Amino acid sequence: MAKRDYYEVLGVSKGASDDEIKKAYRKQAVKFHPDKNPGDKQAEENFKELGHAYEILSDPQKRAAYDQYGHDAFDPRARARGGGGAAGGGFHDPFDIFREVFGGSGGGGSIFENLFGGGQDPNGPQRGDDLRYDMQLTLEEAALGCEKEISVTKLDQCEGCGGSGAEAGSKLRTCGTCGGRGQVLTARGIFSIAQTCPHCKGAGRILEKPCKKCTGSGKHERTSQIKLRIPAGVEAGTRLRSPGNGEAGARGGQHGDLYVFLQVKEHEIFQREGDDLLCEVPVSFIQATLGAEIEVPTLSGRATVKIPAGTQPGTLLRLRGRGVKSLQGHGQGDLHVRVQVEVPTHLNSEQKQKLSEFAALCDGKEMPLSQSFFAKAKKFFQ
């Protein structure tokens, strides 16, 4: 499929200023960011398209090449045909562009942190990476809520240097390779490509005496015990955020967050449908015929259900408020009991005799469903 014009993607004119391009990207990126559109594949594609457009139009050299050659400027096949495309590699991760525009850190973070976090010094403290943890719950734990303690092995702040990476009393000096910029320029034809400085790894500064405990990284691996409160009513696929329990940031920066993704085990008795529960309960044909009161299980104990006389197999009986608490706090679901009429097996001779006597007393009127069915099916037996 043909690529859209990058100016059209951002919604700006071809003569737009750098500030206009940045503002347009900011507005569109907030609209289509995955944090605001979870599971929306089209929004995700739009966000990536925005990233590509901003990647080109925010760079004066790439923009000039695009204005002259269009999309062919960055198509290796076009260059092979002599199309005069620009030299250089592919595009950046659109999330990196988003963090650049909104002043966010290289370690990720939510859309709101990126929006309001303000610009950061690339050589200063940087926010740590977010982590993911997959947790499996029982249906009871998910429905009623619980507390869990988990072990997470992650990069934590070094105690020896407090996350700075430097030995006490030592200083930082400007990197001689990049002059403190954290990037070096590589000439490729008529263009210059900025790359991360290989000497300081983009920090712009070099440690005179790296911390002996963490060898200058400011972090070391540690296993932490984290207590989590699981709210009542969560479902499979629910994502919980534990602030500050991600990895430590660079150069003493704040920790990232821990995201816990929940899965729920299948239950041996109950099936969940939203906030409602379904339970299949066997009853004898005598109970179904004459009526009875039976006890059924619920997530919080036992409850009594009245079986009306003449109850048919598959009948659903409802117990209000015995389901799952709503995660949004809007009451509680119901428990639906599906009646399964059990046919007796292994009868002794006396029991068979009594049933035969009962059958002889029946004239068919006590079986309305059978009468109705065979009346409709009569023509098939002729």
Backbone torsions as a table, in degrees:
resi	resn	phi	psi	omega
1	MET	NA	136.6	-177.2
2	ALA	-64.8	141.0	179.0
3	LYS	-75.3	143.9	176.3
4	ARG	-75.8	154.8	176.4
5	ASP	-62.0	133.3	-175.2
6	TYR	-64.5	-33.1	177.0
7	TYR	-66.8	-36.7	177.9
8	GLU	-67.5	-39.3	179.2
9	VAL	-58.9	-43.3	-179.0
10	LEU	-83.0	-14.4	-179.7
11	GLY	74.7	36.3	179.3
12	VAL	-127.1	164.2	177.3
13	SER	-82.4	165.8	-177.5
14	LYS	-66.1	-24.8	179.7
15	GLY	-94.6	15.9	-177.2
16	ALA	-62.7	145.5	178.2
17	SER	-77.7	169.1	178.5
18	ASP	-60.4	-40.7	179.5
19	ASP	-65.1	-39.4	178.9
20	GLU	-65.3	-38.7	178.7
21	ILE	-65.7	-43.1	-179.5
22	LYS	-65.9	-42.5	179.2
23	LYS	-64.7	-40.0	179.4
24	ALA	-64.7	-41.3	178.7
25	TYR	-65.7	-41.8	179.5
26	ARG	-57.1	-46.4	-177.9
27	LYS	-64.4	-46.6	-177.7
28	GLN	-70.4	-36.9	-178.0
29	ALA	-66.1	-37.7	176.4
30	VAL	-63.2	-38.6	-177.8
31	LYS	-66.8	-40.6	-173.2
32	PHE	-105.4	5.6	-176.9
33	HIS	-61.6	137.1	-178.2
34	PRO	-56.3	-28.5	178.4
35	ASP	-62.5	-29.2	-179.5
36	LYS	-96.0	-9.9	-178.1
37	ASN	-133.5	59.2	-176.7
38	PRO	-60.5	129.1	177.6
39	GLY	80.9	-2.7	-178.7
40	ASP	-88.5	102.7	-177.0
41	LYS	-66.2	-35.8	-179.9
42	GLN	-65.9	-41.7	177.5
43	ALA	-62.5	-37.7	178.2
44	GLU	-63.8	-42.3	178.5
45	GLU	-66.3	-40.1	177.2
46	ASN	-61.6	-39.1	-179.2
47	PHE	-65.9	-40.7	177.9
48	LYS	-65.8	-40.2	178.9
49	GLU	-62.5	-40.9	176.2
50	LEU	-60.2	-41.8	179.7
51	GLY	-60.9	-43.6	178.6
52	HIS	-63.0	-43.8	-178.7
53	ALA	-63.2	-45.5	-179.2
54	TYR	-68.2	-34.4	177.1
55	GLU	-54.1	-43.0	-176.5
56	ILE	-80.4	-50.2	-171.2
57	LEU	-75.9	-16.2	178.4
58	SER	-87.0	-10.4	179.2
59	ASP	-104.2	118.0	-175.2
60	PRO	-54.9	-42.7	-177.7
61	GLN	-69.8	-45.0	179.9
62	LYS	-66.8	-35.6	178.8
63	ARG	-65.3	-40.4	178.9
64	ALA	-63.6	-40.2	178.6
65	ALA	-66.8	-39.4	179.7
66	TYR	-66.7	-41.1	179.3
67	ASP	-61.3	-31.2	-176.7
68	GLN	-86.4	-42.9	-172.4
69	TYR	-113.6	-8.1	-177.0
70	GLY	70.5	-148.9	-177.8
71	HIS	-65.8	-23.1	179.0
72	ASP	-63.0	-20.0	-179.2
73	ALA	-62.0	-22.5	-175.5
74	PHE	-123.0	20.4	179.5
75	ASP	-107.1	112.7	-179.1
76	PRO	-58.0	-32.3	179.3
77	ARG	-66.3	-36.2	178.5
78	ALA	-67.3	-37.5	179.2
79	ARG	-66.5	-36.1	179.8
80	ALA	-66.0	-27.4	178.5
81	ARG	-86.8	1.9	179.9
82	GLY	85.3	27.6	-175.9
83	GLY	-78.6	-4.6	176.2
84	GLY	75.5	27.3	-179.5
85	GLY	-68.0	164.3	-178.9
86	ALA	-77.7	147.3	175.8
87	ALA	-77.9	162.2	176.4
88	GLY	128.3	172.7	-176.4
89	GLY	-85.8	-158.5	-177.5
90	GLY	-82.8	-157.6	-177.3
91	PHE	-94.2	161.4	174.1
92	HIS	-77.8	161.9	169.8
93	ASP	-59.8	126.2	-179.1
94	PRO	-58.9	-25.5	177.2
95	PHE	-68.9	-33.4	176.4
96	ASP	-65.6	-39.4	177.6
97	ILE	-63.5	-42.5	179.9
98	PHE	-58.8	-43.9	179.5
99	ARG	-65.9	-35.2	-179.9
100	GLU	-65.2	-45.0	-177.7
101	VAL	-66.8	-41.0	-175.3
102	PHE	-95.2	5.9	175.6
103	GLY	76.3	19.2	-178.6
104	GLY	-80.0	173.2	-177.8
105	SER	-89.3	167.7	178.3
106	GLY	-73.6	-7.9	-175.4
107	GLY	-92.5	7.0	178.4
108	GLY	100.3	-141.1	-178.0
109	GLY	109.2	162.9	-177.3
110	SER	-76.9	168.6	179.9
111	ILE	-59.5	-36.5	-177.4
112	PHE	-73.1	-33.8	176.0
113	GLU	-67.1	-39.7	178.9
114	ASN	-67.8	-36.2	-177.7
115	LEU	-68.5	-42.6	-170.1
116	PHE	-110.5	3.9	-176.9
117	GLY	-76.0	-18.0	179.6
118	GLY	77.9	166.7	178.8
119	GLY	-68.0	149.6	-179.9
120	GLN	-125.8	147.1	175.1
121	ASP	-71.0	121.3	-178.8
122	PRO	-61.8	-19.7	178.4
123	ASN	-95.7	-3.7	-179.1
124	GLY	-94.1	-166.8	180.0
125	PRO	-60.2	140.3	-179.9
126	GLN	-124.5	140.2	-179.7
127	ARG	-64.6	143.0	-178.8
128	GLY	-76.2	168.7	-179.1
129	ASP	-74.6	148.7	171.6
130	ASP	-78.3	154.1	179.5
131	LEU	-122.5	156.8	176.6
132	ARG	-117.8	139.4	175.8
133	TYR	-135.0	128.1	178.8
134	ASP	-97.4	124.0	-176.9
135	MET	-121.7	137.1	177.6
136	GLN	-107.2	131.7	-179.1
137	LEU	-118.2	157.4	167.7
138	THR	-80.4	164.5	178.1
139	LEU	-62.0	-38.2	178.7
140	GLU	-62.2	-42.9	-179.8
141	GLU	-64.2	-41.4	-179.6
142	ALA	-68.6	-40.3	-175.6
143	ALA	-76.3	-38.9	-174.0
144	LEU	-98.5	-14.5	-175.6
145	GLY	84.8	155.8	-178.7
146	CYS	-166.3	176.2	172.5
147	GLU	-117.4	137.7	-178.7
148	LYS	-128.3	148.1	172.7
149	GLU	-119.8	125.3	-177.4
150	ILE	-121.4	156.5	176.0
151	SER	-105.1	126.8	-179.7
152	VAL	-127.5	121.6	175.6
153	THR	-93.8	122.4	-173.5
154	LYS	-151.9	169.4	174.2
155	LEU	-80.2	117.8	-179.0
156	ASP	-113.9	169.3	-177.8
157	GLN	-66.6	133.7	179.4
158	CYS	-67.1	129.7	-179.9
159	GLU	-75.4	-25.4	-177.2
160	GLY	-69.8	-37.0	-176.0
161	CYS	-118.9	2.1	-179.4
162	GLY	67.1	20.0	178.3
163	GLY	93.0	-4.2	-178.3
164	SER	-76.6	-26.0	-177.9
165	GLY	86.4	-3.8	-175.6
166	ALA	-113.1	147.3	173.7
167	GLU	-65.7	150.2	-179.4
168	ALA	-56.8	130.9	178.2
169	GLY	88.0	-12.3	179.5
170	SER	-82.6	164.1	-175.9
171	LYS	-120.3	167.6	173.4
172	LEU	-103.1	138.1	175.9
173	ARG	-120.1	151.7	-178.6
174	THR	-64.4	136.9	179.2
175	CYS	-65.5	127.5	-179.3
176	GLY	-75.6	-19.8	-177.9
177	THR	-75.2	-45.5	-176.4
178	CYS	-109.3	-1.0	179.4
179	GLY	68.5	22.8	177.8
180	GLY	91.3	-1.9	-178.2
181	ARG	-80.9	-21.7	-178.1
182	GLY	82.8	-4.3	-179.8
183	GLN	-136.4	152.2	174.5
184	VAL	-123.0	149.3	-178.5
185	LEU	-98.9	133.3	178.2
186	THR	-118.1	124.2	-178.1
187	ALA	-78.9	128.3	175.0
188	ARG	-133.0	98.7	-177.0
189	GLY	66.1	-127.4	-178.3
190	ILE	-88.6	-1.7	-178.0
191	PHE	-112.2	159.0	174.2
192	SER	-118.9	129.5	-177.5
193	ILE	-105.5	127.6	177.9
194	ALA	-85.3	129.5	178.7
195	GLN	-130.7	156.0	178.8
196	THR	-62.2	134.5	-179.2
197	CYS	-62.2	125.0	-178.1
198	PRO	-72.8	-17.5	-175.9
199	HIS	-83.5	-49.3	-177.2
200	CYS	-102.2	1.5	180.0
201	LYS	59.0	31.4	177.0
202	GLY	90.1	-3.7	-177.7
203	ALA	-75.8	-28.2	-178.5
204	GLY	83.7	-12.2	-179.2
205	ARG	-135.6	154.0	-178.3
206	ILE	-118.5	137.0	177.4
207	LEU	-77.5	129.4	175.7
208	GLU	-68.6	-44.5	178.8
209	LYS	-131.9	97.3	178.3
210	PRO	-62.1	148.1	177.5
211	CYS	-59.9	131.7	-177.6
212	LYS	-68.7	-30.7	-175.2
213	LYS	-74.0	-38.4	-176.9
214	CYS	-114.6	5.0	-178.8
215	THR	54.4	32.1	174.0
216	GLY	94.2	-5.9	-177.8
217	SER	-77.9	-22.1	-178.0
218	GLY	80.5	-0.6	-177.6
219	LYS	-138.9	154.0	172.2
220	HIS	-147.2	155.9	-174.7
221	GLU	-75.1	136.2	-178.6
222	ARG	-150.3	146.1	175.8
223	THR	-97.3	123.9	-177.8
224	SER	-114.4	145.1	173.4
225	GLN	-96.1	121.9	-175.4
226	ILE	-121.5	127.5	177.8
227	LYS	-93.9	133.2	-178.2
228	LEU	-126.4	141.0	174.3
229	ARG	-103.1	119.5	179.3
230	ILE	-94.8	115.1	-178.2
231	PRO	-70.4	151.9	178.8
232	ALA	-65.6	138.4	174.8
233	GLY	98.5	2.7	180.0
234	VAL	-67.4	155.1	179.5
235	GLU	-122.3	169.8	174.1
236	ALA	-59.5	132.7	-178.6
237	GLY	96.5	-9.7	177.7
238	THR	-64.0	138.6	178.0
239	ARG	-113.5	124.6	178.0
240	LEU	-108.7	142.8	-179.6
241	ARG	-110.8	127.1	176.6
242	SER	-110.9	98.7	-173.4
243	PRO	-61.4	136.5	173.0
244	GLY	77.7	5.1	-179.6
245	ASN	-104.2	17.8	172.8
246	GLY	-87.7	-157.2	-177.7
247	GLU	-80.6	154.8	178.6
248	ALA	-65.8	150.0	178.7
249	GLY	-81.0	167.0	177.7
250	ALA	-77.6	145.9	176.5
251	ARG	51.5	45.3	175.8
252	GLY	79.6	11.9	-179.9
253	GLY	-70.0	165.4	-177.4
254	GLN	-67.0	157.1	179.4
255	HIS	-70.8	153.8	169.7
256	GLY	-76.9	-170.1	-178.9
257	ASP	-109.7	160.3	175.0
258	LEU	-107.3	125.2	177.7
259	TYR	-107.0	122.6	-177.8
260	VAL	-105.3	119.1	179.0
261	PHE	-99.8	126.7	-172.2
262	LEU	-99.4	139.1	170.5
263	GLN	-125.4	147.9	-176.6
264	VAL	-120.1	128.3	179.7
265	LYS	-68.4	151.6	173.9
266	GLU	-68.6	141.9	-178.0
267	HIS	-97.5	146.6	-177.3
268	GLU	-75.3	-16.4	-178.3
269	ILE	-120.8	-45.5	-171.9
270	PHE	-99.3	146.9	167.9
271	GLN	-116.9	139.3	-178.0
272	ARG	-104.0	134.9	174.3
273	GLU	-132.3	94.4	-173.7
274	GLY	67.2	-124.4	177.7
275	ASP	-95.3	1.2	178.6
276	ASP	-96.9	155.4	175.9
277	LEU	-120.4	148.2	176.9
278	LEU	-122.3	133.2	-179.9
279	CYS	-136.0	128.0	177.3
280	GLU	-95.1	124.9	-174.8
281	VAL	-121.8	124.9	177.0
282	PRO	-78.7	138.5	173.1
283	VAL	-131.1	154.2	179.0
284	SER	-73.9	158.2	-179.9
285	PHE	-66.9	-22.9	176.7
286	ILE	-70.3	-44.8	177.6
287	GLN	-62.4	-41.5	179.4
288	ALA	-66.9	-32.7	-177.6
289	THR	-78.5	-48.1	-174.7
290	LEU	-91.8	-16.1	-174.9
291	GLY	90.2	152.6	-178.4
292	ALA	-169.1	170.2	169.8
293	GLU	-115.6	127.8	-178.5
294	ILE	-126.6	158.2	175.3
295	GLU	-96.9	136.3	178.0
296	VAL	-125.0	153.3	178.4
297	PRO	-78.7	148.8	169.5
298	THR	-131.8	170.3	-179.4
299	LEU	-66.3	-19.3	-178.0
300	SER	-113.9	15.1	179.4
301	GLY	140.6	-140.5	-179.2
302	ARG	-116.8	156.9	176.5
303	ALA	-143.8	155.5	-179.8
304	THR	-101.8	134.5	179.6
305	VAL	-123.4	136.3	177.3
306	LYS	-92.4	123.5	176.5
307	ILE	-94.4	110.8	-179.8
308	PRO	-65.8	149.3	176.3
309	ALA	-59.2	137.3	179.4
310	GLY	80.6	17.8	178.9
311	THR	-63.7	132.6	-177.8
312	GLN	-94.5	155.0	176.1
313	PRO	-56.9	139.5	178.5
314	GLY	87.9	-3.9	178.8
315	THR	-61.8	137.4	178.6
316	LEU	-102.2	127.6	175.5
317	LEU	-114.6	138.4	-173.5
318	ARG	-111.4	134.6	171.5
319	LEU	-111.5	108.5	-176.3
320	ARG	-67.8	138.3	174.1
321	GLY	72.6	14.1	179.3
322	ARG	-108.2	17.5	177.7
323	GLY	-95.2	-137.0	-175.0
324	VAL	-102.4	139.7	175.2
325	LYS	-65.0	140.1	178.6
326	SER	-70.2	132.5	178.8
327	LEU	-63.1	-29.3	179.2
328	GLN	-85.3	-0.8	177.3
329	GLY	84.1	17.0	-178.7
330	HIS	-97.5	64.6	175.6
331	GLY	78.8	-153.4	-174.4
332	GLN	-142.5	144.2	-179.6
333	GLY	-72.6	-176.3	-177.0
334	ASP	-110.4	162.2	172.2
335	LEU	-106.2	122.1	178.6
336	HIS	-102.9	123.6	-180.0
337	VAL	-103.2	117.4	177.4
338	ARG	-95.9	122.6	-176.3
339	VAL	-80.2	126.3	174.0
340	GLN	-114.4	109.5	-178.9
341	VAL	-79.1	121.5	-175.4
342	GLU	-93.1	129.0	177.5
343	VAL	-88.3	127.8	-177.5
344	PRO	-67.6	147.6	177.3
345	THR	-126.7	165.0	176.0
346	HIS	57.0	48.5	178.3
347	LEU	-74.1	145.3	174.1
348	ASN	-85.4	175.5	-174.7
349	SER	-62.5	-38.9	-179.9
350	GLU	-65.9	-42.0	179.3
351	GLN	-64.6	-40.9	177.8
352	LYS	-62.6	-39.2	179.9
353	GLN	-63.2	-43.6	-179.5
354	LYS	-64.1	-39.5	179.1
355	LEU	-67.6	-36.5	177.3
356	SER	-64.6	-38.9	177.2
357	GLU	-65.4	-39.7	178.1
358	PHE	-64.1	-41.4	-179.8
359	ALA	-63.2	-35.8	-179.7
360	ALA	-68.3	-24.5	179.7
361	LEU	-83.2	-12.8	-176.6
362	CYS	-85.2	139.9	177.4
363	ASP	-115.2	7.3	178.5
364	GLY	97.5	-22.6	-177.9
365	LYS	-68.1	-23.4	-179.5
366	GLU	-81.0	1.1	-179.7
367	MET	-123.9	69.4	-174.3
368	PRO	-62.0	-34.6	-179.9
369	LEU	-65.5	-41.3	178.3
370	SER	-64.9	-43.6	178.9
371	GLN	-58.8	-44.5	-178.6
372	SER	-64.8	-43.9	-178.3
373	PHE	-62.8	-50.6	-175.2
374	PHE	-71.0	-24.4	173.7
375	ALA	-65.5	-40.5	178.9
376	LYS	-72.2	-32.3	-174.7
377	ALA	-91.9	2.2	-174.2
378	LYS	-55.8	-42.0	-176.1
379	LYS	-63.4	-23.9	-179.1
380	PHE	-77.0	-15.5	-177.7
381	PHE	-99.6	0.2	-178.5
382	GLN	-83.9	NA	NA
